[in-house]
Amino acid sequence: MVQKITWAAEAEKNLLEIKQYIEKDSVFYAERLVRQLYEKVTVLYQHPEFGKPVSTQNNITLRRILHKNYRIIYFIKENTAFVVAVFHQARQLPENFEIDNLFQ
């Protein structure tokens, strides 16, 4: 179990960009999707290893949760889930994706 879920500024920026893109067609569906993405992450309180591992950096395993066409990337450290990115499944996790500076 984790006791806290922390969103990196980059992940919150990703959500804002997703919302702004979908709002072009529907404010209702944009707000609903963002709410669903936030809610999807709450499963980590009870099941922190719910997501499938996608890579390892500096002894930290990045995991993903899928929701509709989106990936939520996170890792667990010291009873905290750190959400680091949210993006469309058609996009790949950048090879130069670094988690070291996301929470400083």
C-alpha positions in Angstrom: 0.0 0.0 0.0 1.1 3.6 -0.6 0.1 6.4 1.7 0.5 9.3 -0.7 0.2 10.0 -4.5 2.3 12.8 -5.8 2.0 14.2 -9.3 5.1 15.7 -11.0 4.6 19.1 -12.6 5.3 17.4 -16.0 2.4 15.0 -15.4 0.0 17.8 -14.5 1.2 19.7 -17.6 0.4 16.6 -19.7 -3.1 16.4 -18.2 -3.7 20.1 -19.0 -2.5 19.6 -22.6 -4.8 16.6 -23.0 -7.7 18.5 -21.6 -7.1 21.5 -23.9 -6.8 19.3 -26.9 -10.1 17.5 -26.2 -11.9 20.8 -25.2 -11.7 21.8 -28.8 -14.5 19.3 -29.4 -16.1 18.9 -26.0 -15.5 20.6 -22.6 -17.7 17.9 -21.0 -15.6 15.0 -22.3 -12.3 16.8 -21.6 -13.2 17.3 -18.0 -14.5 13.8 -17.7 -11.4 12.2 -19.1 -9.1 14.2 -16.8 -11.2 13.3 -13.8 -11.1 9.6 -14.8 -7.3 9.7 -15.2 -7.0 11.1 -11.7 -9.4 8.5 -10.3 -7.6 5.7 -12.1 -4.4 6.4 -10.1 -6.2 6.0 -6.8 -6.0 2.2 -7.2 -2.3 2.6 -6.2 -3.3 3.3 -2.6 -4.3 -0.4 -2.3 -2.4 -2.0 -5.2 0.9 -0.1 -5.8 2.2 -2.6 -8.2 -1.0 -2.6 -10.3 0.8 -1.2 -13.3 3.0 -3.2 -15.7 6.7 -2.4 -15.5 8.0 -0.5 -18.5 11.6 0.4 -17.7 14.1 0.8 -14.9 16.2 3.8 -14.1 18.6 4.2 -11.2 17.0 1.2 -9.4 13.5 2.7 -9.8 11.0 0.7 -11.8 8.7 2.8 -14.0 5.2 1.3 -14.3 2.2 2.1 -16.5 -1.5 2.1 -16.0 -3.6 2.2 -19.1 -6.9 4.1 -19.3 -8.7 4.3 -22.6 -6.0 5.6 -25.0 -3.7 7.0 -22.4 -0.7 5.7 -20.4 -0.1 6.9 -16.8 3.6 6.5 -15.9 4.5 6.2 -12.2 7.0 4.7 -9.8 6.8 3.8 -6.1 9.3 5.0 -3.6 9.1 5.0 0.2 5.3 4.4 0.5 4.6 7.1 -2.1 3.4 6.8 -5.7 5.0 9.4 -8.0 3.1 10.0 -11.2 5.6 11.3 -13.7 3.8 11.4 -17.1 0.5 10.9 -18.9 0.4 10.6 -22.6 -1.5 9.0 -25.5 -0.7 5.4 -26.2 0.2 6.2 -29.8 3.3 8.0 -28.4 6.3 6.2 -27.1 8.0 7.0 -23.8 11.0 9.2 -24.9 14.3 7.4 -24.7 15.8 10.4 -22.9 13.0 10.4 -20.3 14.7 11.2 -17.0 13.0 10.9 -13.6 15.8 12.3 -11.6 14.8 15.9 -11.9 11.1 15.7 -11.8 10.6 16.1 -8.1 13.3 18.5 -7.1 
